[in-house]
């Protein structure tokens, strides 16, 4: 698994995603409710173990590809061993990225029901989604920073960016 460099921005851009943040959260809940066997922390990150029922490996590969497309700081490796699909996840060497990975690890138990709920969970960990002139206007990305590092003059996010702020409903902080 090729882990992104520590300098990789901890941002999410769902502008070209085929799904919305709400649909993505619903998909994770559905996948984990039906197929999760176990999860564990590994030397590089985390691993989800899922039942290798027909179509599950392809589903996980597709979901991981969509997640990687919007969150470049993640790395994924999906393999099949016997009756299990192993989904390994790692992030760049960055404190904020590791905090997001920890939230990802908890996803089977705590999958938020809405992007707004996800924002509250992240804020509870001291992470603040942000957007603004330095990010949204340049490339449409939303970033996540520790609350104490949040740049001044940036607009708080966690709700969709609206057309007037250079974005659309698919751009959310993870």
Buried (B, 14 or more C-beta within 10 A) or exposed (E): EEBBEEEBBBBBBBBEBEBBBBEBBBBBBEBBEEBBEEBEEEEBBBBBBBEBEEEBBEBBBEBBEBBBBBBBBBBBBBEEEEEBBBBBBBBBBBEBBBBBBBBBBEBBEEBBEEBBBBBEBBBEBEBBBBBBEEBBEEEBBBBBBEEEEBEEEBEEBBEBBEEEBBBBBBBBBB
